[in-house]
């Protein structure tokens, strides 16, 4: 194995173990010593890849957001029309956000650790752009009335994040289906056709 491959393997291991620890214990409860011990590396190796715990968490958050974004896109791609794509993507986001590990990293610790502005920028890069594209397509096709897209993106993103937070603390298995159905009804209210 080349040195570059070893470095990349170390980085992947740090991300995997950090993600597991952050998801199960929360950012505040995890120390660097625990991370390097779990990853089987030295603190020097960690600092070679990341400036510290916050930078490592940022990378874990970005990875988590990308995975959720990929799941949303994959679900949307199974549908033929923009309406079906929007519904499938939104429903998949709620399902992913209901996962306690994703919820803790992406919705609870993310804004708390990085601050609201940085978290929003990462969230926007990972998903808001796709939501804006989907809404624009629906407006362009006349499915939704002509209107500014940005307020819709903010409203829907906020509603889905809030629902995902609620779902993470829910013990009722029917709440995910109920939230998805409520979101579908809300989106249907935007339709002109």
N, C-alpha and C positions, 0 to 999 in steps of 0.2 A: 504494500500500500504506500502510495506517495505521501509526502508531507501535506500536500494540499488535500488529499483524500482524508488523511487523519484529522486535519483541522476541521473539515466539513463534518466528519463523523462526530467529533467532539461537540461541535455547535449543535448538531441534531440531537445528541444525547442531552445536552444542557437544556435545550428547548423542551424535549419530551419529559424529562424529569421535573423541570420547573413547572411545566403545565400541570402535571399530575399533582404536584404539591400545592400549587396555587389554587387548583380546582377543589381539592379536598379540604384544605386547611384555610385558605384565604391568604391574600398577599401579606397582611400584617403579621400573621402567625408563622411565616416561613422565613428562616434566616439563610444567609449565604452559606454558612457551614453545612446546613442540612442539604442544601441544593448540591454543593460539590460532593458531599458524601454520597448522595443518591446517584449522582452522575458518575461517580468514580473518577473524578478529576481533581486537580488542585485549584485553589483560588486564583493562582496565576493563569491557569488555562481559561477560567471563567473571564478574568479581566482582559485576556487577549481578545475575546470575542465581544464582550459587553462592558460598558463603563461602570456597571454596578447593577444592583437589584432592580432598580426602576427601568433601566435600559433592557434588561432581560425580560421583565414583565411586559414592556412595550412590544418586544418581538413576539412574545407568547400571545398577546392580545391581537396583534396584526395577523398572526397565523390563524388564530381562532376565527377572526372576522372573515378572513379569506375563505376558510373552510365553510362557514355558514353561507357566505356569498356564492360559493360554488354549488352548494346544495340547493340554494334558492334558484340559481340559474339553471341547474340541471332539471329541477322540477318544472320551471317555466318552459324549458325547451321541449318538454313532452307534449305541450299543447300547441295547436296550430294557429290559433288566433290571439291577438293581443289581450282580449278580455280573459280568456282561459289562462294565458301566461301570467297575468297580474294575480288572478286568484290563486293559482298554484304556487307562485312565488311567495305571496303573503302568507298562505297557509303553512308553507314549509318553514318560513321564518319563525312563525309562532311555535311550531313543533320543535325547531332547533332551540329557540330561546327558552322552551320549557325544560330543557335538559339542565339540571342543577349545575353541572360543571361549566357549561357554556355561559349560563346565566351569571354565575359568580365572577368569572373572568371578564366577560364582555359587558355586562350590565351593572354589576355592583362595584367590583374593584376597579374596573376600567376608568370610569369618571372620577372615582375617589383618589386613585393613585396618580393619574396623569393630569387631572384637572379637566373641567368641563370642556374648555376650548380645544385642547389637544384631543380629547376623546371624540368630540364631535367631528373634528377634522379627519380622524382615522375612520370613524363610522361613515362619514360622507364618502371618503375614498373607496370604502369597501362596499357600500350598498346604496347610498342615496342617489348616486349617479344612475344606477340601474332602475331604481324606482322612478326617477325623473324620466328616463327613456320610455318606460312602460306607460306612464301617464301621458306623455307627449304623443305616443302612438295612438292612444285611445282618443285623445282630443283631435288629433289630425284625421282620424277615421270617423269623427262625429259621434262616437260612442259616449263621450263626455262632452259637455258644453264647452265652447271656447272659454278659456280662463287662464290666468297665470299658473304655471306649474309649480313654482317654488312653494307657495303656501300649502298646496296639496301634499307635496313631498314632506314638508315639516309636520303637518298634521297627521298624516298616515304613519310616518316614521315614529313620531312620538306616541301615537296610540298603540302601535305594535310593540314598541319597547316597554311601555307601561303594562300591556297585557302579558308580555313575556315575564316581567318581574312578578306579576301577580301569579302566573302559572307556576313559577318556580317555588312559590311558598304554598301552593295548593296541594291538598292531599286527595282531592276528589278527581278521579280519572276522567270524569265526564267534562271537567272544566276546559280541557284543550279543545274538544269538539264544540263545546258551547262558545268558546272564544272565537274559533274559526268561523262558526256559523254567524255570530254577531258581526264579525269583520265582513263577511260576505254580504250580509244585509246592508251594512253601512256603505260598502262599495256600490251595491246595486242602486242605492239612493243617488249616486252621482251620474247614473246612466241617463242618457236622453233617449235611447232606443231600447 
